[in-house]
């Protein structure tokens, strides 16, 4: 019976050897069996060593998995509740891809440990044995069970005499499947995660390896041949040197608790500060000069969001305004509408006097609804339309002005610099302060130097992404920057958290979220990354020395964490760190920045993105298709159609700016949105508001987001804009070309339709 297979094997391998010899086939195409046998014999010791390691792992895992699987089968048979819990978990564990578990075990155990290899085999075998043995224990003939019960057999006797014998065949079937799986898993685990290292010399070298050893091993070996074609040595370029450090004078006022309370605490409200601290923390902006210059003889409503500093601003200006005969209402929210109206009428009736009111916008609307004075319409117009998009004729300045502090760019370099200097002035050490371990003292001393300018540039970059931060947000961020997550360490030991970590890690709020998108660790800077990872930087590359990262652990995770910390520090203190800001931001921020440039290029970018949002082709930037969809339920429509379009040259992108009467108060205004509108359209309500949220949705659709996830406010906004454009379009009377797209498959079909006869004139032409 064994003769035919043996003969076939001899003929097969003989023919293989003859084929290679006769046709002179090269080894890289087909290796003859004789060479394979020769290599096997030559490397017998190596193969045996590897087979012994892999075989041991497979055997241990096979035995452990079989024992655990069989034992768990008996437990699940006995306890039904446990069966309902463990079985789904076992199925879920088996569904996890092997390479995912491999990555987890790689982080849990050392590279030379056998435990993760055997655990992987155990998990694979365990599930196979569990399923098969559990089935064998349960799938017993009912006749056998009824017979045993008729003999009054106990559960143990039924298990021993009926269920176990029935499950034996299932158990060996499981072993038949699990044995090759054990070998495959053991071999795959060793090959793809960490190859088996048995040499003690190699293990010792791995343990001693580090950035310095890798750098030395990558260096070219010495020798005259290496320099035959080398260029002549040139004069070495001078190493980049640090620019002169700009120092900020720190006043000797110690209010550390006040500084810390600015972050998410009661101290973030101006009402909780004493006059000395409030004066020290006041940030002078162009709004101060504007109010002083315009308040006399007028009524100024200073409004804005909570945290914009309305009350604090007027409280600080009150003594000077009183000299100009200007009355100040610090908190109109607590007064009756009639009292506010009476104060306004009194100020307008008396020439040379004025009134400055700190009031929330909602309360101001209530005041306007409570009266019909002549000045109401002017105030309502300023509230509803605080921005201008096109040039308009000059108008006389009205007697009432709305100064909306939401238009103030609190992240401008000047304001950020003044805010930080104010906090530094309150950051002198207290009597028992351990200066070298105190976050406030360590960070204040460093930021008062060169990093202050980099920090101001970083916040300006955040403002360019359309983020509006209140004065409370700014001071809360600067407080967390100085203090970090810790507290006063007078009774503790340890090291201070550096400010560059606090800038991107741990803080909570919209401003912190925007800063995290600019985290330099999320951007690639090849030359600087190489220098920091290899630790090839020199002291002259840094503007301020730092010894906090001198000792780094040997593991890859510790080196990565050290690299990320060094790169964050480089943004503020490296001579080339300013270049990181030019590439900072995610795809949405960069796209929004391109749109901010305006002009024809911005219009074409938006037209292309909107067309792609509905599934149009990417090259369609010359004309905006007026897409329409139809659906019968709440689900989004997968298909869109367009018969009309608007050429891109008929559209424009408008940048908003404050009204002329208050423009001097906000010279550094940063828009958070733009307007896409037809050039000939004077009704700005028919334009499309382009903000960061819309750009994010357009980019998501461009990158393949399914149409079912596009339904929401951005799509409703775009659809409303296209509907308004379509109402102005003129549909041809006889024939029209209709473009229909599958928004998910990106399949396009063009039909030509006869509108008079209501029929198709041609078969659809398709394109991908």
C-alpha positions, 0 to 999 in steps of 0.5 A, a space after each residue: 500500500 505504501 509503494 505507489 506514494 513512494 514511487 510517485 514521490 521519487 518520480 516527482 523529485 527526480 523530474 524536478 531535479 532533471 527539469 532544472 538540470 536540462 533547462 539550466 534554470 537559475 536558482 532564483 527561479 527554481 531551486 533543485 531538491 538536491 540544493 535544498 537537502 544540502 542547505 538543510 544538512 549544512 544548517 542542521 544545527 541551526 534548524 534543530 535549535 529553532 525547531 526546538 524553541 518553536 516546538 517547545 512553545 507549540 507543545 506548551 501552548 497546546 497542552 495548556 490550551 487543551 487543558 484549559 479548554 476542556 476544564 472550562 467546558 465542564 465548568 460551563 456545562 455545570 453553570 449555565 449563567 457562567 456559560 452565558 457570560 464566558 462563551 460570548 467573551 471567548 468568541 470575542 477573544 477568538 475574533 480579535 486578530 492575532 497581530 493585535 494580541 501580538 502587539 499587546 503582548 509585545 508591550 507586556 513582556 520583554 522581547 526575549 521572553 517565551 511567555 507571550 509566544 506560549 500565551 498566543 498558542 494557548 489562546 488559539 488552542 483554548 477556543 478550538 478545544 472549548 467549542 468542540 468539547 462543550 459540543 461533545 458534552 451537550 450533544 448526547 442522545 436523548 435515549 441515553 439520558 432518559 435511560 440513565 435517569 430511569 435508573 436514578 443515575 446522578 448528574 455525576 454518573 451521567 457525566 462520567 458514563 455518558 457525556 465524557 465518553 461521547 465528548 472524547 471523539 470531539 476532544 481528539 477532533 479538536 486536537 487534530 485541528 489545534 495541533 497544526 494551529 499551535 505550530 503555525 501560531 508559534 512560528 508566526 509569532 516568532 517571525 512577525 513580532 520578535 525573532 528568536 534570539 538565542 545568542 547571549 552576545 547579541 542579547 547583551 548588545 541589545 541591552 546596551 544599545 542606545 542612540 549613541 551606539 546606533 549612531 556609531 554603528 551607522 558611521 562609515 568605516 575608516 579607510 582610504 577608499 572611502 575618501 577617493 571621491 569625497 569632495 574637498 573639505 570646505 570651511 565648516 559653517 558656523 553652528 546656528 547660535 541662539 538669538 539674544 534673549 529678551 528678558 521681561 522684568 518680573 515685579 516682586 509681588 507674590 500672589 501665586 494663589 491668584 494666578 492659579 485660581 484663573 484656571 477653571 476656578 472662582 478667580 477667573 471672574 473679575 469680581 473676585 479680585 481685589 483692586 490691587 490684583 485687578 489693576 495688575 492683571 488689566 490688559 490694555 487694548 485698543 478698546 480702552 482708548 476707543 471707549 475713552 474717546 467715544 464715551 463723552 456725549 454718547 451711550 456705549 453698550 459694552 457687550 460680549 460673551 461671559 468672560 470677555 471682561 465687560 465689567 472689569 474693563 469699565 471698572 478699570 476705566 471708571 475713574 477716568 470716565 468720571 472726569 469726562 462726565 461719563 456715567 458707568 453702569 457696571 452690571 446692567 443685568 441686575 437693573 430693571 429695564 425702565 431704569 436702564 432706559 431712563 439712564 440712556 434718555 438722561 445721558 442723551 438729553 444732556 449735552 457733553 455727558 455720556 453713559 457706558 453700560 456693561 450688559 449681556 447681549 440677551 439683556 440688551 435685547 430685552 431692554 430694546 423690546 421694552 421701549 420704542 425710543 428712537 435710538 432702539 432701531 439703531 442699536 438693534 441694527 448694530 446688534 444684528 449686523 455687527 460686521 460689514 462685508 463690502 465697502 459702503 458709503 460713510 455715515 455719520 457716527 450715531 449717538 449710541 454705539 454697541 461695542 461687542 467684545 467678541 470682536 476683540 482678538 484676545 489672542 493677538 500678540 500684543 494682548 497675549 504678551 501683556 496678559 502674560 507679563 501681568 501674570 508674571 508680575 504676580 509670580 514672585 516666590 513666597 517665603 517658603 517656596 522651593 524655587 527649584 521644584 515649584 512649577 510657577 517659579 521654574 516656568 515663570 523664569 523661563 517664559 520671561 525670556 525668549 519663549 514669550 515671543 514664541 508663545 505669542 506667535 503660537 496664540 496668533 496661529 490659533 486665532 488664524 484658525 477662526 477660534 475666538 477666545 475670551 479674556 477669561 480663556 486666555 488668562 486661564 490658559 496662561 495660568 495653566 501654562 505656569 502652574 501646570 496640573 500641580 499645586 504648591 510643592 512646599 510640602 512635596 518633593 519632585 520636579 516641576 512640570 515644564 510649561 511646554 508640556 502644559 501647553 499641549 497636555 492636560 488642559 481642558 477647554 476650547 482653547 486647549 483643544 485648538 492648541 492640541 491641533 497645533 502640537 508640534 509632535 503631530 507635525 513632521 519636521 525631518 531635519 529637526 526630528 532627526 536631530 532631536 531623536 538622535 540627540 545630535 543637538 548642541 547647547 548652542 542650538 537652544 536659547 535657554 539651557 535645560 537639564 531636565 531630560 538628561 536621563 532617559 530610560 532604555 525602553 522605546 516608550 520612554 525614548 518616544 516620550 522624551 522625544 515628544 517633550 523635547 520637540 514641544 520644548 523646541 517650539 519655544 526654545 530651539 533656534 529653529 523652533 519658529 519653523 514648526 509654526 509654519 506647518 502646524 495644524 491639521 488638514 482643516 486648519 491648513 485648508 481654512 488658511 488657504 481660503 482666508 487668502 481670498 481671491 479666485 484661488 479661494 473661490 475655486 477651492 470652495 467650488 471644488 469642495 462643494 462639488 465633491 461634497 455631492 459626489 462631483 468630480 474633483 477637477 470641477 472647480 470652474 463651475 459650481 453645480 447647483 445640486 439637488 437631492 430627494 428623499 422619502 424619509 429621514 435618511 440622507 439621499 445617496 444620489 444627487 443631480 444638477 442641471 444648472 451651474 454657476 461659473 466660478 468667476 461669478 462668485 467671490 469670497 468676502 471677508 468680514 470686518 467690524 462696522 466703520 463706527 467701531 473699527 478703531 476699537 478692533 484693529 486686530 480683528 480676526 474673522 472666524 468665517 467668510 462668505 461665499 456669494 454671487 458678485 451681483 448679489 446685494 442680499 448677504 443673507 443669500 451667501 454661504 457662511 464658510 467656517 471651520 466646521 463647514 470646511 471640516 465637513 467638506 474635507 471629510 466628504 472629499 476623503 470618502 465619508 459615506 453620504 449617510 454621515 453627511 446629513 446635518 447642519 453643514 449639508 443643510 447650510 450648503 443645500 440652502 445656499 444652492 437652492 437660493 442660487 437655483 432660484 436665480 438661474 434660468 432653466 433652458 426651455 427646450 433641452 438640458 443636460 443633467 448630471 447625476 452622481 452616486 455620492 458613495 460610489 462616485 459614479 457619474 452619469 450625464 443625460 440629455 433631456 428634452 423638456 418639451 417632449 419629456 424624454 431622454 435624447 441620448 443614453 447616459 455617458 458614464 465616467 468614474 
